[in-house]
């Protein structure tokens, strides 16, 4: 299903199930052209920290609040990967 829409099989990624794929499709639609780069996409997901800097000192680096269903689905997929004992991405998350 995701191969026809995005040109890649998202179900081949460990931790990404049918519900995650359906959330991606429902939130993004059939195209990711509305984001000019990955920074804009991460900002839209509210995963990028909102750094408040004065001079060279970081005053705050909180992630903005917001309930985006796609953000929740991607965090859940990351938690599944992190809880696996053996997996390609497990060592990356546990490092």
Backbone as ProteinMPNN parsed JSONL, in Angstrom:
{"seq_chain_A": "XXXXXXXXXXXXXXXXXXXXXXXXXXXXXXXXXXXXXXXXXXXXXXXXXXXXXXXXXXXXXXXXXXXXXXXXXXXXXXXXXXXXXXXXXXXXXXX", "coords_chain_A": {"N_chain_A": [[0.817, -1.192, 0.0], [1.818, 1.347, 0.917], [3.9, 1.511, -0.812], [2.841, 2.102, -3.302], [1.929, 4.719, -2.892], [4.094, 6.267, -1.828], [6.411, 5.273, -2.905], [8.048, 3.588, -1.505], [8.342, 0.774, 0.673], [6.92, 0.99, 3.596], [6.184, -0.807, 5.544], [8.243, -2.558, 5.782], [9.97, -1.593, 7.632], [11.088, -2.128, 10.88], [8.862, -2.049, 13.604], [7.016, -0.402, 12.415], [3.776, -0.589, 11.718], [0.568, -1.533, 10.311], [-1.322, 0.31, 11.345], [0.302, 2.532, 11.872], [1.146, 3.18, 9.289], [-1.322, 3.82, 8.125], [-1.918, 6.086, 9.637], [0.118, 7.795, 8.781], [-0.599, 8.108, 6.075], [-3.133, 9.271, 6.38], [-2.529, 11.694, 7.649], [-0.532, 12.953, 6.083], [-1.38, 12.688, 3.481], [-1.179, 11.938, 0.0], [1.209, 12.91, -0.845], [4.385, 14.356, -0.102], [5.166, 16.843, -0.801], [4.61, 19.345, 0.253], [6.452, 20.001, 2.153], [9.499, 21.569, 2.137], [11.987, 20.685, 2.957], [13.661, 18.348, 5.204], [13.863, 19.57, 7.695], [11.68, 21.305, 7.839], [9.628, 19.44, 7.885], [10.108, 18.056, 10.317], [9.767, 20.169, 12.071], [7.048, 20.719, 11.639], [5.995, 18.396, 12.709], [6.477, 18.928, 15.303], [8.749, 18.034, 16.655], [11.212, 19.102, 16.744], [13.407, 20.878, 18.868], [12.604, 23.975, 20.491], [14.743, 26.207, 20.593], [15.796, 28.719, 22.733], [17.93, 31.294, 22.629], [20.248, 33.468, 24.049], [22.657, 35.649, 23.312], [25.383, 33.633, 23.518], [24.389, 31.744, 25.106], [22.252, 29.071, 25.913], [19.008, 29.385, 26.773], [16.616, 27.973, 26.967], [15.455, 24.829, 25.798], [13.133, 23.442, 24.967], [10.799, 21.063, 23.628], [8.169, 22.002, 21.533], [4.72, 22.047, 22.607], [2.024, 20.009, 21.526], [-0.417, 18.044, 19.909], [-0.042, 16.014, 17.566], [-1.274, 13.519, 15.572], [0.391, 11.99, 13.906], [2.925, 12.42, 14.977], [2.652, 11.124, 17.441], [2.248, 8.486, 16.529], [4.726, 7.97, 15.272], [6.454, 8.191, 17.449], [5.529, 6.041, 18.98], [6.233, 3.93, 17.257], [9.012, 4.187, 17.384], [9.383, 3.523, 20.071], [8.65, 0.824, 20.028], [10.736, -0.219, 18.504], [12.855, 0.371, 20.22], [12.275, -1.302, 22.354], [12.766, -3.829, 21.407], [14.726, -6.807, 21.539], [16.615, -7.832, 19.752], [17.537, -6.312, 16.861], [17.926, -4.312, 13.888], [17.935, -1.54, 14.329], [17.932, -1.317, 17.066], [20.351, -1.142, 18.521], [21.164, 1.378, 17.745], [19.275, 3.07, 18.967], [19.703, 2.504, 21.631], [22.198, 3.425, 22.194]], "CA_chain_A": [[0.0, 0.0, 0.0], [2.638, 2.553, 0.991], [4.785, 1.548, -1.981], [2.126, 2.781, -4.384], [1.785, 6.141, -2.578], [5.34, 6.973, -1.528], [7.539, 4.685, -3.619], [8.837, 2.749, -0.606], [7.54, -0.109, 1.507], [7.1, 1.382, 4.985], [5.969, -1.945, 6.433], [9.509, -3.283, 5.919], [10.683, -1.005, 8.764], [10.689, -2.712, 12.16], [8.108, -1.135, 14.455], [5.985, 0.302, 11.638], [2.69, -1.5, 11.372], [-0.506, -1.027, 9.459], [-1.905, 1.515, 11.932], [1.244, 3.637, 11.663], [1.079, 3.542, 7.868], [-2.607, 4.497, 7.904], [-1.797, 7.418, 10.226], [0.956, 8.575, 7.866], [-1.396, 8.431, 4.886], [-4.223, 10.181, 6.717], [-2.013, 13.006, 8.036], [0.263, 13.558, 5.015], [-1.991, 12.57, 2.165], [-0.427, 11.11, -0.943], [2.432, 13.578, -1.27], [5.126, 15.113, 0.911], [5.7, 18.017, -1.496], [4.372, 20.587, 0.986], [7.624, 20.266, 2.989], [10.618, 21.811, 1.237], [13.128, 19.89, 3.416], [13.379, 17.551, 6.396], [13.721, 20.465, 8.845], [10.302, 21.782, 7.844], [8.797, 18.302, 8.28], [10.314, 17.831, 11.754], [9.141, 21.297, 12.75], [5.607, 20.511, 11.553], [5.69, 17.329, 13.658], [6.799, 19.459, 16.629], [9.791, 17.204, 17.248], [12.419, 19.914, 16.853], [13.357, 21.739, 20.055], [12.476, 25.406, 20.285], [15.866, 26.767, 21.343], [15.813, 30.152, 23.01], [19.33, 31.592, 22.863], [20.601, 34.864, 24.278], [24.118, 35.665, 23.173], [25.8, 32.275, 23.197], [23.862, 30.899, 26.162], [20.951, 28.48, 25.651], [18.124, 29.63, 27.903], [15.617, 26.92, 27.006], [15.443, 23.992, 24.589], [11.97, 22.565, 25.081], [10.054, 20.7, 22.437], [6.853, 22.643, 21.626], [3.577, 21.181, 22.874], [1.1, 19.824, 20.424], [-0.823, 16.659, 19.735], [-0.155, 15.629, 16.176], [-1.397, 12.059, 15.559], [1.549, 11.391, 13.257], [4.012, 12.464, 15.955], [2.396, 10.051, 18.402], [2.471, 7.205, 15.849], [6.163, 7.78, 15.061], [7.055, 7.925, 18.763], [5.177, 4.668, 19.332], [7.073, 3.046, 16.447], [10.36, 4.244, 17.949], [9.36, 2.763, 21.317], [8.645, -0.591, 19.665], [12.104, -0.552, 18.106], [13.7, 0.427, 21.408], [11.975, -2.422, 23.249], [13.179, -5.095, 20.809], [16.013, -7.295, 22.033], [17.506, -7.951, 18.6], [17.026, -5.612, 15.702], [18.925, -3.48, 13.232], [17.939, -0.184, 14.888], [17.934, -1.346, 18.521], [21.632, -0.652, 19.029], [21.2, 2.808, 17.487], [18.463, 3.749, 19.961], [20.219, 2.252, 22.976], [23.581, 3.924, 22.325]], "C_chain_A": [[0.865, 1.263, 0.0], [3.584, 2.649, -0.196], [4.124, 2.283, -3.135], [2.042, 4.291, -4.148], [3.111, 6.874, -2.498], [6.567, 6.394, -2.228], [8.46, 3.86, -2.735], [7.892, 1.935, 0.27], [7.8, 0.209, 2.97], [6.929, 0.219, 5.945], [7.229, -2.786, 6.607], [10.337, -2.747, 7.09], [10.168, -1.653, 10.042], [9.968, -1.665, 12.993], [7.005, -0.385, 13.732], [4.965, -0.722, 11.175], [1.651, -0.821, 10.504], [-1.119, 0.249, 10.024], [-1.001, 2.729, 11.755], [1.196, 4.11, 10.222], [-0.225, 4.28, 7.559], [-2.599, 5.906, 8.499], [-0.964, 8.327, 9.333], [0.148, 9.025, 6.655], [-2.496, 9.445, 5.229], [-3.733, 11.578, 7.071], [-1.265, 13.708, 6.901], [-0.45, 13.584, 3.674], [-1.111, 11.715, 1.277], [0.902, 11.725, -1.354], [3.066, 14.314, -0.102], [5.712, 16.389, 0.31], [5.504, 19.318, -0.735], [5.526, 20.948, 1.915], [8.834, 20.414, 2.078], [11.887, 21.089, 1.687], [12.74, 19.16, 4.697], [13.206, 18.423, 7.634], [12.294, 20.991, 8.949], [9.345, 20.668, 8.293], [8.899, 18.045, 9.778], [9.696, 18.96, 12.567], [7.626, 21.159, 12.748], [5.157, 19.422, 12.524], [5.866, 17.77, 15.107], [7.759, 18.539, 17.373], [11.089, 17.972, 17.419], [12.329, 20.798, 18.086], [13.283, 23.21, 19.667], [13.547, 26.083, 21.144], [15.724, 28.273, 21.492], [17.23, 30.484, 23.452], [19.493, 33.092, 23.042], [22.116, 34.955, 24.3], [24.568, 34.295, 22.729], [25.271, 31.286, 24.222], [22.459, 30.39, 25.793], [20.096, 28.642, 26.903], [17.097, 28.513, 28.075], [15.706, 26.123, 25.717], [14.325, 22.962, 24.688], [11.39, 22.244, 23.71], [8.664, 21.311, 22.569], [5.743, 21.626, 21.888], [2.698, 21.107, 21.644], [0.794, 18.357, 20.255], [-1.084, 16.386, 18.264], [-0.235, 14.101, 16.153], [-0.208, 11.365, 14.901], [2.754, 11.38, 14.189], [3.862, 11.327, 16.96], [2.67, 8.692, 17.778], [3.958, 6.939, 15.64], [6.896, 7.536, 16.382], [6.746, 6.505, 19.218], [6.014, 3.664, 18.546], [8.503, 3.031, 16.965], [10.435, 3.472, 19.262], [9.354, 1.265, 21.061], [10.053, -1.03, 19.291], [13.022, -0.584, 19.322], [13.479, -0.731, 22.358], [12.355, -3.775, 22.673], [14.539, -5.5, 21.351], [17.039, -7.373, 20.91], [16.86, -7.261, 17.407], [18.103, -4.704, 15.138], [19.044, -2.112, 13.883], [18.01, -0.151, 16.412], [19.219, -0.779, 19.095], [21.763, 0.855, 18.812], [20.442, 3.567, 18.568], [19.011, 3.599, 21.368], [21.631, 2.763, 23.18], [23.639, 5.183, 23.154]], "O_chain_A": [[0.664, 2.15, -0.829], [4.025, 3.741, -0.552], [4.792, 3.013, -3.868], [2.08, 5.065, -5.105], [3.249, 7.975, -3.032], [7.651, 6.972, -2.15], [9.544, 3.47, -3.169], [6.777, 2.365, 0.567], [8.794, -0.25, 3.533], [7.471, 0.248, 7.05], [7.28, -3.641, 7.491], [11.309, -3.384, 7.497], [8.96, -1.723, 10.266], [10.414, -0.52, 13.077], [6.142, 0.212, 14.376], [5.253, -1.595, 10.357], [1.832, 0.302, 10.032], [-1.409, 1.178, 9.269], [-1.486, 3.835, 11.513], [1.205, 5.313, 9.961], [-0.223, 5.259, 6.813], [-3.202, 6.82, 7.936], [-1.299, 9.496, 9.147], [0.209, 10.189, 6.258], [-2.755, 10.368, 4.456], [-4.439, 12.555, 6.824], [-1.354, 14.929, 6.769], [-0.147, 14.422, 2.825], [-0.377, 10.857, 1.767], [1.646, 11.125, -2.131], [2.373, 14.829, 0.775], [6.657, 16.953, 0.861], [6.166, 20.309, -1.044], [5.586, 22.071, 2.416], [9.165, 19.494, 1.33], [12.79, 20.896, 0.873], [11.634, 19.329, 5.211], [12.467, 18.047, 8.542], [11.761, 21.107, 10.053], [8.37, 20.929, 8.997], [7.882, 17.838, 10.44], [9.157, 18.719, 13.647], [6.981, 21.452, 13.755], [4.071, 19.507, 13.097], [5.451, 17.068, 16.029], [7.602, 18.296, 18.57], [11.973, 17.54, 18.159], [11.289, 21.409, 18.332], [13.829, 23.629, 18.646], [13.285, 26.481, 22.279], [15.556, 29.001, 20.513], [17.687, 30.03, 24.501], [18.941, 33.884, 22.278], [22.774, 34.412, 25.187], [24.169, 33.835, 21.659], [25.659, 30.117, 24.215], [21.589, 31.173, 25.411], [20.42, 28.103, 27.961], [16.751, 28.151, 29.199], [16.001, 26.679, 24.659], [14.548, 21.764, 24.515], [11.478, 23.034, 22.77], [8.03, 21.158, 23.613], [5.822, 20.482, 21.441], [2.646, 22.032, 20.834], [1.671, 17.513, 20.443], [-2.211, 16.512, 17.784], [0.665, 13.443, 16.675], [0.16, 10.261, 15.302], [3.525, 10.421, 14.187], [4.835, 10.649, 17.289], [3.264, 7.828, 18.423], [4.411, 5.807, 15.809], [7.851, 6.76, 16.428], [7.611, 5.836, 19.782], [6.458, 2.659, 19.101], [9.143, 1.979, 16.986], [11.448, 2.83, 19.54], [9.988, 0.511, 21.799], [10.51, -2.092, 19.713], [13.871, -1.467, 19.438], [14.39, -1.111, 23.093], [12.278, -4.78, 23.379], [15.4, -4.655, 21.595], [18.202, -7.017, 21.101], [15.749, -7.61, 17.006], [19.07, -4.368, 15.821], [20.147, -1.574, 13.981], [18.134, 0.925, 16.998], [19.181, -0.012, 20.058], [22.404, 1.539, 19.61], [20.915, 4.602, 19.04], [18.807, 4.473, 22.211], [22.209, 2.552, 24.246], [24.72, 5.735, 23.363]]}, "name": "protein", "num_of_chains": 1, "seq": "XXXXXXXXXXXXXXXXXXXXXXXXXXXXXXXXXXXXXXXXXXXXXXXXXXXXXXXXXXXXXXXXXXXXXXXXXXXXXXXXXXXXXXXXXXXXXXX"}
